[in-house]
Amino acid sequence: MDKTPTELFEEMFSPELFDLMASETTRYAAQNKNYLEFSTSPDEMRVLLAFCYFQVTIFVAVRKTTGTKLQTCVLNVYRMRCQGSAT
């Protein structure tokens, strides 16, 4: 049975991972960048990782479908977004 990209994402990344990412990002900002007021949440980390994950999923799908170079894939994805948002 094939799984959707969303199902795969949910299986690969646990809520505990997003908790850890948020706390370590906040700690890093305070210790290394002196951003004492900075904080982030597990939900924000989930959105960031999901954005990266689904961008790669789209690039791979476009590249497999068209057989084009990555630069063309990026342009095609951008065009699809522009066309989709205009309607």
C-alpha positions in Angstrom: 0.0 0.0 0.0 1.4 3.4 -1.0 1.4 6.1 1.6 0.8 9.8 0.9 3.6 12.3 1.6 1.7 13.5 4.6 1.4 10.0 6.1 5.2 9.4 5.6 5.9 12.8 7.2 3.8 11.9 10.3 5.6 8.5 10.6 9.1 9.9 10.2 8.8 12.9 12.6 7.4 12.4 16.1 6.0 15.2 18.3 8.9 14.6 20.7 11.3 15.6 17.9 9.5 18.9 17.4 9.6 19.5 21.2 13.4 18.9 21.1 13.9 21.1 18.0 12.1 24.0 19.6 13.9 23.8 23.0 17.3 23.4 21.4 16.7 26.2 18.9 15.7 28.5 21.7 18.7 27.5 23.8 21.0 28.0 20.8 19.7 31.5 20.2 20.2 32.4 23.9 23.7 30.9 24.3 25.3 31.6 20.9 23.5 34.6 19.5 22.6 36.4 22.8 18.9 36.5 21.7 17.5 36.1 25.2 13.9 37.1 24.2 13.8 34.5 21.3 11.6 31.5 21.6 9.9 29.1 19.2 7.3 26.4 19.5 7.1 22.8 18.4 4.3 23.8 16.0 6.6 26.3 14.3 9.3 23.7 14.0 6.8 21.3 12.5 5.8 23.9 9.9 9.4 24.6 9.0 10.3 20.9 8.6 7.1 20.2 6.7 7.8 23.1 4.3 11.3 21.7 3.6 10.0 18.1 3.3 7.2 18.9 0.9 9.4 21.2 -1.2 11.8 18.2 -1.7 8.8 16.0 -2.5 7.6 18.3 -5.2 11.1 18.7 -6.7 11.6 14.9 -6.9 8.1 14.3 -8.4 8.6 17.0 -11.0 12.1 15.8 -11.9 10.9 12.2 -12.2 8.0 13.2 -14.3 9.8 15.6 -16.7 13.4 14.3 -16.6 14.6 17.9 -16.5 17.4 19.5 -14.6 16.8 20.8 -11.1 16.8 24.5 -12.2 14.0 23.8 -14.5 12.2 21.9 -11.7 12.4 24.9 -9.5 11.0 27.1 -12.2 8.2 24.7 -13.0 7.2 24.5 -9.3 7.2 28.3 -9.1 5.0 28.5 -12.2 2.6 26.0 -10.9 2.2 28.0 -7.7 1.7 31.2 -9.5 -0.9 29.7 -11.8 -2.6 28.0 -8.8 -2.8 31.2 -6.8 -4.1 33.3 -9.7 -7.3 31.2 -10.1 
